[in-house]
C-alpha cells in the first residue's frame, strides 16, 4: 500500500480514493461556520462569506483579483457589480461543490454571471440548457437570441435567430413577442430570412404588438409598417383591412406606403414545414403510368394541402432534375426539351424561364452548393 493510501486509512470516515470529496465537504463546513473565511463577496445587498483559495482555484477571474496586483486583494468585502446576488451565491456554491442547478427562472442571470466571472463549465451548461429549451416562448427572450449575442456565443445566437425566423407565425402569437422593444421588432420583421406564408401575417403581428400598448406604441407604427411588403398582398383585401381598422388608417403616409410598388418586390420565404412534389411519372404500372402534370404541396404528414397544374410545356417532362435555391425550385432538362432551365417561385406559384443549357441533359442530377 502506498503512502497516500495509508493517509486516507488514517482519516476516520474517509474511504480510499474519496479524499478530494471529503476535503471539499470540510471546506463547505468551514464556510458556514465562518472558520478561516477571509473574504465576503457582495452583490445586490447580499453578502456571501467564502475563502479566497477556493474561489481562485475555481476561476482565473478571482485568481487574478486576489493575486496582489489589485486593490481587492487587500479588502475584506468586495462588491461584485453587474451580476445578481442570487446568481453569485449559486456560483460560489458551485466553487465548493461542482454542482449547479439551472432552471428557466435562473438561467439568464446565471449565464451572465458565469460569463463575467469566467466559469466556463457553468457557461457551457447554461448554453446547453437554452438549446434544449429553445421554442416559440423562449427564442426571442434576452436569454436566447440577444443574450447569446451579447455574451459572444455565436452558436446559440444563430440557433435562436434561425428558430425565431422559421417559426415566425408561432412566435408572433407569444407574450414574448408582445414585449419586444421596437428596435428589436424592426430588425426581426425586416430580416430576409423571415418565414411568413402571407404578408398579411406580418401586418397582423405588427398591429397586435402595437395594440398591446397602443398609447405608447402608436407612434412607432409608421416605421414598422415600412417593413411590410404591401406589393405582395392582395390589394382588394388590403383596402378592406385599412377601411375597417381605424388605427391602421390613421398612420401617416399609409396610402403612399401601400401604393409604392418599388419597395419590397420580393416575397418572403415560404415556411419549411412543406414538401413540394413535381415532375416525374405517376402510377405503379406501365398501363397506369404517365407524366405528372401537377405540383403538389404536402405537409410533413404527406397530406396534400394544395395542387396546381404545371405549365403545358413542362407537363410531359420526364428525366429532368430539380434542386432548391433560396426556396425557389430550379428544373433543368427532360425528354421534351433537354436544354430547358426554369425557376419556380414557390411563394408566388409562378414560373420563370432561365437561359437554356448549353448542352441538353437527360436522367441527370442537380444540387445547390452555397446557395
Wavefront OBJ file of the C-alpha trace (Angstrom):
o trace
v 0.000 0.000 0.000
v 1.459 3.363 -0.960
v 1.913 6.276 1.447
v -1.151 8.228 0.221
v -3.437 5.259 0.708
v -2.161 4.888 4.295
v -3.028 8.552 4.948
v -6.626 8.001 3.737
v -6.996 4.996 6.006
v -5.975 7.105 8.998
v -8.755 9.706 8.461
v -11.953 8.447 10.185
v -14.889 8.010 7.790
v -12.844 8.594 4.620
v -12.824 5.774 2.084
v -9.882 5.132 -0.198
v -9.948 7.380 -3.322
v -12.565 9.716 -1.728
v -10.199 12.205 -0.135
v -10.991 15.073 -2.538
v -14.735 14.761 -1.855
v -14.123 14.666 1.888
v -11.768 17.655 1.686
v -14.316 19.860 -0.082
v -17.003 18.829 2.377
v -14.714 20.119 5.102
v -14.252 23.431 3.257
v -18.028 23.694 2.791
v -18.474 23.251 6.521
v -15.760 25.809 7.306
v -17.568 28.321 5.123
v -20.826 28.087 7.040
v -19.032 28.006 10.392
v -17.075 31.100 9.392
v -13.841 29.189 10.056
v -10.843 30.737 8.221
v -13.193 32.732 5.983
v -11.111 35.582 4.581
v -13.343 37.463 2.127
v -17.008 38.419 1.691
v -18.459 38.933 -1.790
v -21.357 41.397 -2.065
v -23.974 41.817 -4.801
v -27.400 43.478 -4.702
v -27.219 43.752 -0.907
v -26.426 40.056 -0.427
v -23.251 39.131 1.474
v -21.531 35.809 0.720
v -18.635 34.780 3.030
v -16.053 32.444 1.441
v -12.390 31.528 1.030
v -10.080 33.252 -1.452
v -8.245 29.975 -2.056
v -11.417 28.152 -3.206
v -12.514 30.998 -5.476
v -9.035 31.283 -7.019
v -8.972 27.544 -7.725
v -12.372 27.766 -9.456
v -11.739 30.638 -11.882
v -8.916 32.793 -13.216
v -11.115 35.838 -12.587
v -10.679 35.539 -8.800
v -7.159 34.176 -9.107
v -6.153 37.446 -10.778
v -8.229 39.533 -8.360
v -6.519 38.054 -5.283
v -3.005 37.921 -6.725
v -1.893 41.156 -5.024
v -1.828 43.410 -8.068
v -5.413 44.549 -7.481
v -6.753 46.597 -4.583
v -9.408 43.901 -3.965
v -6.682 41.532 -2.776
v -6.470 43.519 0.470
v -10.182 44.091 1.042
v -12.321 42.043 3.402
v -15.532 42.894 1.493
v -15.681 43.103 -2.301
v -18.638 44.428 -4.282
v -19.202 42.442 -7.493
v -21.129 44.664 -9.889
v -23.080 43.564 -12.937
v -24.340 40.248 -11.505
v -27.382 39.247 -9.494
v -26.851 38.399 -5.835
v -28.585 35.034 -6.151
v -26.553 34.032 -9.216
v -23.306 34.993 -7.462
v -24.220 32.850 -4.443
v -25.040 29.873 -6.698
v -21.634 30.229 -8.374
v -19.829 30.388 -5.042
v -21.694 27.214 -4.045
v -20.509 25.675 -7.309
v -16.870 26.517 -6.464
v -17.193 24.351 -3.334
v -19.335 21.505 -4.700
v -19.030 21.394 -8.529
v -22.840 21.185 -8.601
v -25.144 23.755 -10.197
v -28.935 23.738 -10.615
v -30.085 25.518 -13.779
v -33.749 26.347 -14.375
v -35.792 28.535 -16.702
v -36.028 31.116 -13.906
v -32.310 31.440 -13.163
v -30.590 30.606 -16.460
v -30.312 34.211 -17.702
v -28.671 35.783 -14.599
v -26.573 32.643 -14.094
v -25.358 32.726 -17.707
v -24.408 36.408 -17.445
v -22.631 35.964 -14.105
v -20.717 32.849 -15.220
v -19.628 34.667 -18.366
v -18.357 37.653 -16.408
v -16.594 35.534 -13.770
v -15.124 33.209 -16.442
v -16.604 29.994 -15.035
v -16.579 28.089 -18.312
v -18.282 24.902 -17.136
v -21.361 26.818 -15.932
v -21.418 28.939 -19.110
v -21.452 25.830 -21.284
v -24.112 24.208 -19.097
v -26.340 27.300 -19.485
v -25.819 27.281 -23.254
v -26.765 23.599 -23.447
v -29.858 24.210 -21.281
v -31.018 27.047 -23.555
v -30.508 24.988 -26.685
v -32.706 22.199 -25.300
v -35.397 24.672 -24.192
v -35.473 26.588 -27.472
v -39.082 27.196 -28.502
v -41.607 29.875 -29.542
v -41.805 31.194 -25.979
v -38.044 31.455 -25.436
v -36.246 32.252 -28.695
v -36.950 35.992 -28.528
v -36.047 36.433 -24.892
v -32.849 38.169 -23.968
v -31.626 34.840 -22.586
v -31.521 33.387 -26.084
v -31.014 35.456 -29.203
v -29.913 38.818 -27.741
v -28.137 37.500 -24.638
v -26.166 34.891 -26.571
v -25.092 37.620 -28.980
v -24.100 39.897 -26.095
v -22.041 37.160 -24.413
v -20.323 36.175 -27.674
v -21.957 32.781 -28.020
v -22.454 32.767 -31.804
v -23.706 29.168 -31.999
v -26.561 29.738 -29.542
v -27.306 33.154 -31.029
v -27.548 31.662 -34.530
v -29.794 28.825 -33.315
v -32.198 31.202 -31.561
v -32.253 33.602 -34.501
v -32.866 30.823 -37.022
v -35.649 29.346 -34.885
v -37.362 32.725 -34.449
v -37.275 33.412 -38.186
v -38.525 29.991 -39.256
v -41.272 29.807 -36.615
v -42.468 33.407 -37.054
v -46.168 32.560 -37.258
v -45.983 30.756 -33.883
v -43.568 33.183 -32.265
v -45.664 36.266 -33.098
v -48.538 34.861 -31.017
v -46.494 34.622 -27.819
v -46.330 37.012 -24.887
v -42.579 37.415 -25.500
v -43.297 38.847 -28.951
v -45.579 41.486 -27.438
v -42.787 42.538 -25.061
v -40.192 43.160 -27.800
v -38.582 46.626 -27.896
v -39.407 48.444 -31.125
v -35.796 48.383 -32.320
v -35.603 44.616 -31.952
v -39.020 44.093 -33.568
v -37.994 46.153 -36.595
v -34.828 44.065 -37.079
v -36.857 40.870 -36.707
v -39.583 41.592 -39.271
v -37.087 43.137 -41.719
v -34.884 40.052 -41.851
v -34.729 38.459 -45.310
v -34.979 35.041 -43.694
v -38.368 35.669 -42.043
v -40.735 32.812 -42.913
v -44.261 34.032 -43.457
v -46.660 32.307 -45.794
v -48.636 35.506 -46.355
v -47.598 39.101 -45.849
v -50.923 39.641 -44.081
v -49.458 37.686 -41.133
v -46.640 40.221 -40.788
v -49.103 43.113 -40.843
v -51.323 41.391 -38.258
v -48.324 40.767 -35.990
v -47.298 44.444 -36.085
v -50.818 45.606 -35.244
v -51.096 43.053 -32.417
v -47.818 44.331 -30.971
v -48.963 47.963 -31.279
v -52.354 47.359 -29.648
v -50.682 45.718 -26.651
v -49.745 49.255 -25.521
v -51.360 51.484 -28.133
v -50.856 54.775 -26.311
v -47.081 54.285 -26.194
v -46.553 52.305 -29.405
v -48.794 54.046 -31.922
v -46.006 56.499 -32.773
v -43.804 53.616 -33.968
v -46.313 52.250 -36.490
v -45.082 54.310 -39.432
v -41.510 52.945 -39.277
v -42.692 49.387 -38.621
v -45.183 49.400 -41.495
v -42.364 50.461 -43.812
v -41.045 46.894 -43.316
v -44.266 45.335 -44.680
v -44.193 44.141 -48.302
v -47.548 45.564 -49.325
v -46.881 44.806 -53.010
v -47.044 41.084 -52.143
v -50.533 41.390 -50.657
v -53.879 41.141 -52.381
v -54.768 44.790 -52.953
v -58.547 44.413 -52.604
v -58.115 42.623 -49.263
v -55.641 45.261 -48.155
v -58.081 48.058 -48.900
v -60.748 46.323 -46.800
v -58.302 45.902 -43.902
v -57.473 49.611 -43.917
v -61.104 50.637 -44.193
v -62.100 48.532 -41.179
v -59.055 49.271 -38.988
v -59.172 52.828 -37.588
v -55.691 52.581 -36.068
v -54.101 51.494 -39.349
v -55.977 54.025 -41.446
v -54.671 56.902 -39.297
v -50.986 56.027 -39.745
v -49.258 58.938 -41.546
v -48.356 58.071 -45.144
v -50.118 54.690 -45.106
v -51.589 55.175 -48.597
v -48.213 56.134 -50.023
v -46.640 53.035 -48.475
v -49.292 50.789 -49.968
v -49.071 52.306 -53.446
v -45.270 52.402 -53.651
v -44.668 49.464 -55.977
v -40.901 49.953 -55.990
v -40.494 48.758 -52.385
v -40.064 45.130 -51.277
v -40.940 43.494 -54.570
v -39.611 40.100 -53.457
v -41.997 37.958 -51.416
v -40.793 36.375 -48.213
v -39.595 32.806 -47.925
v -42.125 30.017 -47.606
v -42.253 28.051 -44.408
v -40.060 24.950 -44.408
v -42.755 22.700 -42.962
v -43.764 21.749 -46.504
v -42.779 19.286 -49.194
v -43.270 20.190 -52.858
v -43.558 17.342 -55.377
v -43.331 17.981 -59.122
v -42.375 16.304 -62.403
v -41.647 12.600 -62.753
v -44.196 9.905 -63.654
v -47.309 8.861 -61.822
v -48.752 5.371 -61.472
v -47.352 1.997 -60.476
v -47.587 0.044 -63.727
v -46.854 0.731 -67.421
v -50.595 0.895 -68.085
v -51.277 3.456 -65.315
v -48.086 5.454 -65.644
v -47.988 8.880 -67.221
v -46.383 12.264 -66.823
v -47.130 14.084 -63.597
v -48.921 17.251 -64.721
v -49.329 18.935 -61.333
v -47.316 20.461 -58.495
v -48.350 19.168 -55.081
v -47.778 20.862 -51.737
v -47.637 18.370 -48.866
v -47.407 18.837 -45.128
v -44.929 16.790 -43.103
v -47.523 14.011 -42.824
v -47.556 13.860 -46.644
v -51.176 15.078 -46.838
v -51.835 17.164 -49.958
v -52.682 20.731 -48.919
v -52.664 22.278 -52.418
v -52.061 21.373 -56.060
v -51.694 23.311 -59.311
v -51.136 22.349 -62.925
v -47.611 22.786 -64.241
v -47.141 24.926 -67.392
v -48.098 22.958 -70.505
v -44.516 22.954 -71.791
v -43.392 21.098 -68.654
v -46.218 18.605 -68.197
v -44.597 15.824 -70.196
v -41.132 16.402 -68.805
v -39.502 13.222 -67.624
v -35.815 12.600 -66.928
v -35.444 16.169 -65.634
v -33.592 17.276 -62.486
v -34.568 19.693 -59.712
v -32.904 21.420 -56.766
v -33.859 24.149 -54.275
v -32.121 27.556 -54.127
v -33.432 30.104 -51.591
v -36.792 28.294 -51.526
v -37.159 28.531 -55.308
v -37.047 25.313 -57.347
v -34.749 25.039 -60.361
v -35.738 22.484 -63.023
v -33.474 21.506 -65.928
v -33.534 19.146 -68.900
v -36.042 16.396 -69.626
v -37.220 14.312 -72.541
v -39.361 17.036 -74.148
v -36.823 19.852 -74.024
v -33.398 18.623 -72.819
v -31.895 22.131 -72.868
v -34.624 23.826 -70.807
v -33.974 25.589 -67.484
v -36.816 27.108 -65.472
v -37.275 28.523 -61.978
v -40.388 28.001 -59.857
v -41.111 30.736 -57.301
v -42.801 28.814 -54.504
v -44.179 31.899 -52.743
v -45.981 33.226 -55.832
v -46.602 29.895 -57.538
v -45.089 31.249 -60.759
v -42.551 30.029 -63.336
v -39.641 31.982 -64.825
v -37.766 30.798 -67.900
v -33.979 30.802 -67.480
v -31.299 30.798 -70.231
v -31.126 27.417 -71.957
v -28.442 24.898 -71.079
v -25.506 24.779 -73.482
v -25.899 21.000 -73.644
v -29.140 19.102 -73.255
v -29.426 16.710 -70.309
v -31.497 13.599 -69.523
v -31.727 11.477 -66.369
v -29.271 13.729 -64.574
v -28.926 15.006 -61.016
v -28.563 18.535 -59.675
v -27.630 20.049 -56.309
v -27.365 23.520 -54.787
v -23.945 24.490 -53.420
v -23.620 27.504 -51.110
v -26.838 28.989 -52.492
l 1 2 3 4 5 6 7 8 9 10 11 12 13 14 15 16 17 18 19 20 21 22 23 24 25 26 27 28 29 30 31 32 33 34 35 36 37 38 39 40 41 42 43 44 45 46 47 48 49 50 51 52 53 54 55 56 57 58 59 60 61 62 63 64 65 66 67 68 69 70 71 72 73 74 75 76 77 78 79 80 81 82 83 84 85 86 87 88 89 90 91 92 93 94 95 96 97 98 99 100 101 102 103 104 105 106 107 108 109 110 111 112 113 114 115 116 117 118 119 120 121 122 123 124 125 126 127 128 129 130 131 132 133 134 135 136 137 138 139 140 141 142 143 144 145 146 147 148 149 150 151 152 153 154 155 156 157 158 159 160 161 162 163 164 165 166 167 168 169 170 171 172 173 174 175 176 177 178 179 180 181 182 183 184 185 186 187 188 189 190 191 192 193 194 195 196 197 198 199 200 201 202 203 204 205 206 207 208 209 210 211 212 213 214 215 216 217 218 219 220 221 222 223 224 225 226 227 228 229 230 231 232 233 234 235 236 237 238 239 240 241 242 243 244 245 246 247 248 249 250 251 252 253 254 255 256 257 258 259 260 261 262 263 264 265 266 267 268 269 270 271 272 273 274 275 276 277 278 279 280 281 282 283 284 285 286 287 288 289 290 291 292 293 294 295 296 297 298 299 300 301 302 303 304 305 306 307 308 309 310 311 312 313 314 315 316 317 318 319 320 321 322 323 324 325 326 327 328 329 330 331 332 333 334 335 336 337 338 339 340 341 342 343 344 345 346 347 348 349 350 351 352 353 354 355 356 357 358 359 360 361 362 363 364 365 366 367 368 369 370 371
